[in-house]
């Protein structure tokens, strides 16, 4: 019988590997199998129904002069009845031409409402103020760099004919990317996440977190995030599920986003989101149990294990080191070599990038380890205490430069 320490190390290694494989491989495969042949919510409003509800679109902005005009025009260029649409924009003390551009367009669009804040308050504070002004039964929350297509609003709102539906997520796409940045990897991530969210909605009615750039929520189950929370959209999503409503993803509600192309920019954004994720993990810990419920199983599998992946990777390395030191054999030596060697591929990718060579596989490895490092940094910031919720928008149109 092997010594206890060897059994513990082997169990930690195997268990951590299984959990990482579950969140990245096994869960998506299982979900695809369960969703096969199932249909989305059929209880929807027809496009010309006079019963289509009023909609208030809410947007918090900070220094968005590059995109704000296109955002406003794409929102009002809609098939949704304009007499049932109001667009509320709150500017978090923007210092560029954002405020002037919005005020200029107010004369062109009577449904546009604007509230400038004279000091930084953070996105949750802006959104809470806007939601207090809004009166429609359906709220659509969006980001400045997410541009609607003419049918986006209708496809988001049509599902609220079903009283069990509390939230509908949009289908965010990016059609433009460059080989020399990471927008290709972000595009692949978006496409995969869209499909997982759709399948979660089809199987259990429990989409775990809509993309914050575009989603609709029923006012009756809308709860703004606390002012101290960084990721308000995930808080709103989980509050819907906690109240017993269904959340789904509508693939026909297409909109387009300018995704990140620069690794440092995306690292900064992911680290900030990671801090907010752990805030939400504590706030919605009740949804984690019992783990065999649809919402709990999806929450663990899709989000929580992914957030814990950097810790699981560290456990795997430490456990494997113990086994190698204690004479575990060639298998553990080879595995440890791979564990320690894989991150070094980031250096190879960086070196090739500087001479104009862009290997897609290496870029995915760089993206994976960099985003897990961002998760680890976010966890550290959460444990150290959140200092501020104010934000700087990601650089826009990076892939066009």
N, C-alpha and C positions, 0 to 999 in steps of 0.2 A: 504493500500500500504506500503510495507516494506521501511525502511529508505534507503536513497541513498547509504550509506556506506555498508549496508548489500547486496544490489544489486550488487555493484561493487565487493565485496569480493566473492560472489557466482559466478559472471561471470568470475572472474579471476581464481577461482578454477576449474570451469567446463571447461573453455576454455583451460587452461593449461593441464588438464587431457586429453581432446580430442586431443590436439596436440601431446602429448606423445604417446597416443594410436594410432594415425595416423601413426607416423613414425615407430613404432615397430610392429604394428599388422595390421591396416587397409590398409596401402599402400602395404605391401607384399601380402595380400589377393587380393586386387584389381589388382595388377600387374599380379599375377598368373592367374586370370580370364581373363584379356586382352590378355595374351600371349598364352592361350590355343588354340591349333590348328595352331598356326603360325609357320613359318619356318625361319631358319637362312638364311643369304645371300647365294643364290645359284650360284652366279657368281664367281667361284673360278678356280684357276689353277689346272689341273690334277697333280698327284704326279710326273710324269715323263715328264712334259711339258718342252721343251727347253726354254720357255719364262719365267720361274721362275726368278725373279729379284735377283740381288746381294743383300746381306744382311751384314750389319755391326752390331755386337753385342757390346754393350758398358757396361762397368762395372767399378764402382768406389769402391775401397777397402781401408780399414784401419785395419791393424793387423788381417788378416784373414788366418793365417797359418794353422788353424785347418781344413779349408774347401776349400782352394783355388785350391789345386791339383784336388780334386774330381770335383770341379766346372768346371775347364778347360777340364778335360777328358770327363765329361758328355756333355759338349757343342759340342765338336768335334766328339763324338760318335753319329752321326746324319745321317739320311737318306737324308738330304739336300745336294745338290752338294757342296763338299768341295772347289771346284774352284770358287764358288760364295759366300764364307763365310770368313769374317775377324773378328777376336775377338780383340777388343781394351780394354786394362786394364790400368786404371790409379790408382796409389797407392798414397794416401794422406799422404805421409811421414810416412809410416808404420815403426814401431820400432821392429817388430819381424822378422820372417823368410819369410814373404810374398814375398818380392821382390826377394829373392834368389830362392824361389820355382818357381816363374813365369819365371825368367830368365833361369832356368834349363830346363823348358818345352818348351821354345821358339825353341830350337834345334829339338824337336820332332814334333812340330806343326808349319809349315811355315806360317800359317794364323794367328798366334798370334802376336799381336803388344803390346808393353809395354811402358808406360810413367810413370816413378817415379817422384813425386813432392818432392822437398827438404824441404818444409815447409807446415804446415797445411793450407788448403784453404777452406775446406768444400766440401760436395758432389756436390752442384750445380756448383761450380767452376771447379771441376774435370770433371764433365759431359759436361760442356760447352767446355772445351778444347778438350775432346775426340770427341765430335760431330763436332768440327771444322776440325779435321783431317779426319773424316770418309767421304766417298764419295758415298756410296751405296744409291739407291733410297728408301730402307727400313732399318730402324734402329730398333734393338731389345735391350731394356733396361732391365737389370736384376740385381739381388743381389747375393752376394757371397754364401749365404746359400740356394739358390734355384737351384735345380738340374734338368736339362732337361731329358726327355725321348727321344729316337731316333726320334720320329715323332713330337716333340714339335715345332721345327722351321718351318717345313712344314705347320702345321696346323695354325700357327700364320700368315704366309706369304701368304697362298693360297688366302686369301680374297682380297688382293690388286689388283687382276684382275679387281675388281669393282672400278671404279674411284671415287665413292662417299665415299668409306671407307677410313677413315683417321687413325684409331687406332683399334688394335685388342688386347684384353686382354687374358692372359693365365689362365689356370685352375689350381690354386695352391692347392695341397692336402697335408695333413699330416696324415700318417697312424699309427703313434706311439705316445702314450700318457700314462701318469700315473695317477692313481686315486688320489694320494696325492698332486698333483700340480694343475695348471690351464690350462695345455695343452689340456685337454679334452674340456674345455670351449672355448679355442682359436680354436680348431679344429671345433667345432660346429659353431662358428662365421664365420670361413672361408667358410664352406660349405654353410651356409645361404647367405653370401655375394656373393659367386660365382653364386648362382641361381638368386639372385636379379639382378646382373649385366647382366647376360645372358638375363633375361626377359626384362630388359630395352632396350637392344640392339634389341631384336626381335620386341618389340612393337613400339619404337620410333627411334631406331638407336642412342640412347643417353645413353650409359653406363656412369654412373657418377663416373669417376675415376677408372682406371685400378689398379689392385694390382701392386705396384711398383716393386715387385720381378720379374715380367715377363710380358712384353707387347711389341708389335710392333707398330711402328708409321711411317707413310709416311713422307719422308724427306720434301716434299713440304709444309706440315703443321706442321712441328716440330719447336717449339720455346723453347729454353732452359730457365729454370727458372732464374730470377735475382739472382745475387750472395748473396743477403740478404735474400733469401727465404729458409726456412728449408725443406719443402716438395716439392721437384722438380717434382716428378712423377704426383702429382695431378695438378700442374700448367700446365704440358705438356698435360695432358688429357683434361683439360678445355679449353686450347688454341685451341685444335682440334675442339671442339664443337663450340667455339666462331667463328671460321672461316667457319662454315657451313658444315663441314665434319661429317660423321657418325662414331660412336664408338660402337664396339660390343665386346662381350666376347665369346671366342671359347672354349667350354667345352672339345673338343678333344685335345687341346693343353695342355696336362697334364704335370705338373712338381711337384716336391716335395720340401717341405720346412721344416726345423727344427724349429718348433714354440716354443715360450716361455713356460716354465713350472714354473718359479718362479715369483710370483706376483710382488715383487719389481722391477724386470727387466722389466716386461711388463708395469708396471705403469710408469716407467721412459720413456719407448719408446712411450707410448700413450700420455704422457704429452708433449713430444717434438713434436709429430705429431699434437697434438691439437693446439699448437702455430702456426705451419705452416698452419693448416686449416683456421685459422682466417685471416692469411695473404692472402690466396687465396680467401676467402670470399669477402674481400675488392677488390681484383684485378679483380674478375669476377662478380661483383655485377650487371652488365648489363644482365647477364644470368638469373637473378631472376625475371625479368619482361618482358612481362605479365605472371602471374603465371599459366595461363591455357595452355600455350605452353608445348609440351611434354618435352623439355629439362628443362624448368623452373619448371614444376610440379615435375619432377623426382629429380631435384636438391634440391628443398625445402623439399620434402618428404623423400628422401633417406639420405641426408647429413645434410642440414642446421638445420632442426628441431632436428636431433640427436645431433648435436654439441651444441644446445641450451637446451637440456634436463636437465642438472644440474640446469640451471636458472629456468626452468619451474617447476622442483621439489621444488625448494626453494619458488617460488611464491605460489605453492599449499599449502605448509606448513604454510606460513605467512597468506594467505587468510583464511585457515581453522582455524587458531588461532583466527583471528578476529571474525569469525562466532561463535566459541565456547565461547569466552569472552562475546559476545553480546547475548548469550542465544540461539544459533542456534539449540539446541536439540540433541537427542541421536545419530542421524546419523552422524553429524559432529564430535561429541565426539569420536565415534567409529572409524571414518575415521582418525582422528588425532592420535589416539592411534596406528593405523596401520602404519601411516606415520613415527611416531617417533620410533616405535618398530622395523620396518623392518631393519634399519641400525644396530640395536643392534644384529641382527642375525650374523653380521660379527664377533662379539666377540665370539658368540657361536661356529661358524665354526672354529675360531682360537683355541678355547679351545679343541674342539673335535679333531682337526688336531694334536695337541700336544700329544694326547693319542692314536693316530693311527686310529681314526674313521673319515671316509671321506664320508660325505653325499652329493650326487650329487646336490640336490636342493639348499642346503646351499651354495655350492661352486658357483653355478650360481648367487645367490644373492650377494655373496662376489665379484664376477667378475663384476656384473652390477654396484654396488655402487662404487667399486674401480675405474673402468674405467670412470665413470662420475665425480669422484673426480679428475682424471687425466685431463679430459676435462676442468674442472673449473680452475685447476692450469695452464693449457695451455692458457686459456683466460687471466688470470692474467698476465702471462709472455708476452703475445702479447700486452696488454694494457700498460705494463711497458716498452716495447721496447725490440726488439730482440737484444741480445748482441753478439751472435756468431752462426755460422752455422756449426761448426765442430761437429763431432759426434763420439760416442763410439758404436761399434757394440754390439748387444745383445749377452749375453753368449751363446755359441753354445753347442749343444748336451746335454742340461740340462736333458732331459728325459731319457738319457742312463746312468746317473750317479747313 
